[in-house]
Amino acid sequence: MSQSTLPFLPFVKPEIDEETIQGVADVLRSGWITTGPQNQKFEAALSEYCGGRPVRTFNSGTATLEIGLRIAGVGEGDEVITTPASWVSTSNVIYEVGATPVFVDIDPATRNIDLDLLEEAITPRTKALIPVFLSGLPVDMDRLYAIARAHKLRVIEDAAQAFGATWNGERIGKLGDIVSFSFHANKNLSSIEGGALILNDEEEAVLAQKYRLQGVTRTGFDGIDCDLLGGKYNLTDVAARVGLGQLKHIERFTAQRKKLARAYFAGFEGGAAAKLGLGLPLADFENSNWHMFLVTLPPDKLSIDRAGFMGELKERGIGSGVHYPAIHLFTLYRSRGFREGMFPHAEHYGASTVTLPLFTQMNEGDVERVCRAANEICEQYGK
Ligand SMILES: *Cc1c(COP(=O)(O)O)cnc(C)c1O
């Protein structure tokens, strides 16, 4: 039964309020549109949010990861341990700084790096860890940092999806070593594009600032010097104003996402999809910010493949996505020696995951509609 008479439900949609739109217009009229006062305010607000830690904004959550590695002193000859179940930028930045990514498979329950396998991947060349908090679910931070401390490793948290998430009641960003957030359009807090690094001290903040803009420092009133090779990664004030506008709503955003995630669990309970073995996320309502609702299809139980399943959802007016195919199977990574079979859980996850709609302006009725559609498809194509 097609339900396409209903409006199309995308899998993600940013919520920008009128006050923010007005604020952006004000910035555009102000005469200062690139990095300036709005960035200062945004950095201060983020710092306050992260317990007073030094914060620097960037133009993406990829730049933040790369600069985070540079600040941690990672470079040529070093190894960095991360997970293949992430957006490809997580490990591209490791190559970018001249180091080598070492992948560790995921725990199929959390879909995050398997901490039981982490220690055996550590070698004398290991310099840092990049844990990814997939869909905003943090890894076990106590265990992670115990391992990092024991082996004297730096941690650059890929918290791109984890703004608003917590660990034991503390905000992600408030604890830990270097924390990298992305403010890409689809993230829980957006500045259209953008990112931020949460740092340990002023020394790191100064380094971040240099890497952000050509390695340049001011010398007196009329001079500059360049004493390190930096890039061009600064955030515009228009973007910072959007981020500031979103930050006001972050608690409500997270609460609404949790509510929708609960509705998904209820909607799938006992239905055809559940009977076939549709894989649901870990039901963590303490720590996760529910950045996405990621399910895994049972490939042997369906007579259609993932693309077919997504097509059937689309027929019913429902958008979906894929987050993420296993990084090590991409052509670039294969050309550097990675092969199928190396990280079976990440491979299975990457080949069978589907991202269902979840954004703050959805309601529980929308979730019911998605669950009904998924159950219907599973009934029709189940075997
Ligand atoms: C979005 C994302 C990034 C990159 O952020 P950009 O702002 O798009 O550069 C990195 N890692 C993860 C896990 C992400 O979700």
The ligand as a Gaussian input file, in Angstrom:
#p B3LYP/6-31G(d) Opt

LIG

0 1
 C       30.426000      14.973000       9.827000
 C       31.517000      14.124000      10.304000
 C       32.869000      14.466000      10.117000
 C       33.322000      15.617000       9.294000
 O       32.714000      16.814000       9.553000
 P       32.602000      17.914000       8.399000
 O       32.153000      19.119000       9.138000
 O       31.601000      17.410000       7.414000
 O       33.946000      18.080000       7.793000
 C       33.832000      13.655000      10.681000
 N       33.514000      12.557000      11.375000
 C       32.238000      12.184000      11.565000
 C       31.950000      10.972000      12.380000
 C       31.200000      12.940000      11.017000
 O       29.937000      12.556000      11.199000

